[in-house]
Amino acid sequence: MARVSIYTKEGFYVGDVRVATVRTWTLASSGVYGHCAFDMSKLDAKTRAKYLDFGKYVLVRETNLPDWIGVIYTPQSWRHGDMTVKAWQAEKILKWRPTPSDQLIADQAGEIFREILRITNTIPVNEKPIVPGIIFGGGTIREETLGDDALSHIQSIAERSGHDFEVVHVFDANGRLYLQGNWYEQMGRMCELWLREGHNIEYVDDLLNIKGDLYNEVTGYMDASTSGTRSKFTARDDEAIARWGYYGKSKVFSGVSHQNTLQENTLGELSNMATLGDLKLNVLNVGETWSNLQPGNFLPLDLNGAGFDGDGFGYETTVRILGMTRDDLVDRVELAVEVVDA
């Protein structure tokens, strides 16, 4: 059973609660955030505001899996005998941090992230500052006009740049918990361990659902007042065209006025369209399998009963973990992955 620890909104340890959780980790740059839920009996002495009030930190730790850190928030469900506590992944804190209207930041993506953290940390009543940690400083100069919540701006920058970010917990010398924001060119690592159907992947009826668009040529245009003044850039996947035929599209990128940014965005659009596999995998606790599970990680995948392989069936590819779900009462982890080597 995982260890569930509660901390005050200022980061001081309150105590542990003995519960089974259902928790989800997500790659925050994908545009969503994970959550954690658990039930508490009203007869439990720790079913009190001291432990479970809104704003408390929840830290869940389990051997071979990444720590889960988040904050108790709504919804909160009450019944005659018990209640359900819901906490949200720490990145969602940035959803509750406003930014100054119409403030323009022009810099590399990681530096814009750093500046947004600085701005939110200066809010006088912000009891959960997020300290800049690892910040990747490469990439092209970008522009972001503030005015919405901090998270929406950060996710927009991550989507346009192709970068990743996370908010993690750190302890100071006195054991006080605080948050750190990291910005990466790309999160995760390439793992050597294979995910194999029938070995460390549970057999399920729906192994593989191929859906989405087959666009293999994208022409991107800069934002301009008239079509005649718009610069363009075309990205093409010749291998996909040879296999499946031609599927093309065009797109105007709002706010883009630099050629390098246009090329980067167009190539990113083509990459997104080439992602065909939408997979959910039930991964079993076999050997070192779970120690390789982390949002952002890349793993080779072998399904022997799905997809075409010459004159037969089979599907070998590489997948990237976008999200993970762990139910403490079930001995498996459900992965949401994207195919990156279709």
N, C-alpha and C positions, 0 to 999 in steps of 0.2 A: 504494500500500500504506500502511496506517495505521502510525503510529509507536507502538511499544509500549515504555513506560518502566517500570522497576522501582524501587521505593523500599523502604527498610527499614520495619519496623513502627513506627519512631519518625519516619518521614517524610524520611529522607535519601536522596538519589539514589544508586542503585547502578550503573545502566547501561541501555542499550536492548537488546532482543532482536529479531532479524529473523524474524518469524513472520507467518503469516496467521491471523487470529482469526475466530471466530464469536461475536458478542456481542449481548446483548439489553438494551435499556433498558426499564424499566417505570415507570408512575406508581405510586409506592410506596403511595399512599393507596388503591389498588385492591385491596390485600391480598396482592400478590406482589412479588417482587424479581427483577431481571435477573441475568444471569451472562455470563461470558466464558470461552471455552475455546480452547486452542491446543496444537499438538503440538511437541515438542522432540526432536531426534535426540540419542542418547547420545554421538554423536561431536562434538556442538557443545560448545565449551569453556564455554559459559554454562549448560549443563545441570548445575548445581551448586546446593547449598543456598543459597549466597550470593545467587543470583538467584531461586530458585524455591521456597524453603521456605515452609511455612505461615505466614501472618501478614504476608507482604510485600504492599505495595500494587502494583496494576497500573493504570497510566494509559495509556489508548489515545486517540490524537488523530488525526483525519482531517479534511481540509478540507471545509467545508460541513455537517458532522455534529457533534452535541454530543459533548464529551469523555465518555469512559467511565471511571469510577473505581470500584475495588473491591479486594477482599482475597482472596489465595490461601487456599483452604480445601479440605476434602474435597468430592467424591471426587478421588482422584489415581490415574490408571491407568498401569501400567508394562507394556511389552512387550519383546520381545527387542532391538529396535533403537531404540525411542523411548518417549516417555511423553506423557501428556496432562495439562496443567495446567488446573485449574478455579478461577476466581475469581468472587466474588459481589459484586453491586452494594453500594455502601457502606452503604446503609440496613440491610443484614443484620447489620452490626456490633451494632446495637441488639438483635438477637435473642440475642446472647451477653452481654447486660448485665442482671443480675437487679435487681429492685426490692424495697424493704422490704415485708414482709408486712403487710397490713391498714392501710397508711398511706393516709389519705383526703386527696385534693386537691380543693378546690372553687374553680374560677376559670373564666375564659374559656379556650376550647380552646387558643389559642396560648400562654397563660401556663402551662397544664398541661404542654404540650410543653416549654416552657423549664425548668420545674421538674424534669421527668423527666431532661432533659439534665444539669441541675445535679447531681441525685442520682447519675447514672451516672458523671459526671466526678469525683466524690469517691471513687470506688473506688480504693484506694491503688495497685493494680497495673494500672490501666487506662492502657495506653500509647497509646490512640487516643481521647483526649477529643474530643467534638464540640462546638464553640463555637457558641452561639446567634448567628444572623445576622439575617436579615429575619424579623420575627415580626409577623403580623397580630394585632391586639389586640381586634378586634371580636367580636360574637356574644354569645350568652347565657351565663350562669353554668352550668357543668356540674360533675358530680362524677365522680371516678375513684378507685376503691379499688385500690391497688397490690398487688403480690404475685407477678405473673408477670414474664416478660421485658419489657424496656422497649418493644420493637417491637410486641408484641401490644397493649399499652395505647395506644400512639400511633396504631396503625392503627384501633383501636376508636373513639378520639376523633375521628379524621378521618372515619370512616364516619358517625358520629352527627351531626357538625357539617356535613358536606359540604365540609370544607376539604381542602387538599392540603399535603404536606410533601416535602422532599427533603434529602439529604445530599450536599454537593458538596465539591470540593477547592479549596483556596486555598494560595498560597505566601506565606511571610513574606519580609522584606527580604533574608534570606540564602539564599532558594531552598528552604527546608524546607517540605515539604508537610504541611498539616494539614486537618482536616475542619470544615465549617460546616453547621449545621442550619438550614433555612429553613421557615417556616410561612406559608402563603398562604390567603387567602379562596378563591382559585382559581388554580391554576397555568395557564400557557399564555396564548396570545393568539389573536385571530381573524385569520386570514391571508386575504389577498385572492386568492392563487394557487389556481386550481382543480385538483383531481385529476380527470382526464378519461380515461375508458376509450379506449385506442387512441392516446393522446398521451403521457402520463406514467404511465399505469397499464398494466401488462402484461395482455394478454388471457389469461384463464384459464377453465376449464370451469365452475367453481363461482363465479359472480360474487356471489351474494347468497343467504344463508340466513336466512329469517325464522322466528324461533323465540322461545321465551320466553312469558311470560304477557301477556294482554291486559287485565289489571285496569285499570278506569277509574274505580273508586270505592274508596277505602280509608277505613275508620273505625278510628281509632287510640284506644286506651284507656290511661290512666295505670295504673301498677302500684299495686295496692291489695289488701288482704286479702280483700275480697268484691266480687263484681261490682256490687253496689248502690252502693258508694262510689267507683266508678271514674268519673272525668271522661272525656269523649270528645270527639273532633274528627273531622269528616268532610271529606275532600278529594275532589274530583270533576273529571273531564275531560269536560265536556259535548260537546266536538267529537268526541272518540273514541266516546262513547256514541251520538251521532247517526250516525256512520259504520258502526260495527261492532255496535252493541247494547250491552246492559248486562252488565258483568262486575265483580262486587264482592267485597270481602274485608274482614275485620276482623283487627286485630292488637293484642295487649297488649304495650306497650313496657316491658320489665323495667328497673327502677331509675328510671323517669321519674316525677317528682312535681311538675313545674312546667308550667303551661299553655302557655307559650311554647315549651318544649322539646317538648311533645306535638305542637303544631302543626307545628313544624319537622320532626320525625321522620316525621309522617304525610305531609306534602307530599313529603319525600324518598322515602318508600316508594312513593308514587304515581308519582313521576318515574322511579324504577327500573323499575317495571312497564311504563311506557310505552316503554321502550327495546326496539325490535323488531329492529333490524338487528344481526346478528353478522357482521362483515366482516373479512376478511383481504385486504389489498391489496398487490400487488407493485409498488412504485413505482420508476420508472426515473430515472436521473440525467439529466434533461432540463432545460436552462436553470438556473433558480434553484430548482428543485423541492426538492432535498435541504436547502437552507438554511432551508426552512420546516418541516422535520421536527424535532419536539421533543415528548416526552411532555407531554400537557396541551394542546397546540395544537389549535385548531379550524380546519378547512378545508372549503370547499364541495366537494361530490362530484357528478360527473355520470357515471352508468352508462347507456348507451343500449340495453343489451340485457337489462335486468333490471327487474322490478317493473312494476306497471300504471300507465299514464299515459293517462287518458282511454280511448279505444278502442284504444290501442296499448301499446307498451312504453317504458320509460324510468324512470329513478330519479334525481331530484335532491334532495339533502339536505345537511345539515351533519354532519360527523363530528368526533369528538374522539379524538386519539391516546392510547391506553392503553398501548401497547407497541410497540417497534421491534426488528427483528432485522437485523443486517448480517453477511453472509458476505463476507469480503474477496476471495474467489475468484469471486464472482458480482456482476455489475454491477446490483444492485437492492437495495432495502431493503423488507423485509416489514413492513407495518403491521398491528397489531391495533387496531381502532377501534370506538367505539360511536356509534350514531346519536343525535344530540341534537335533531334537527329532523325527526321522522318524519312 
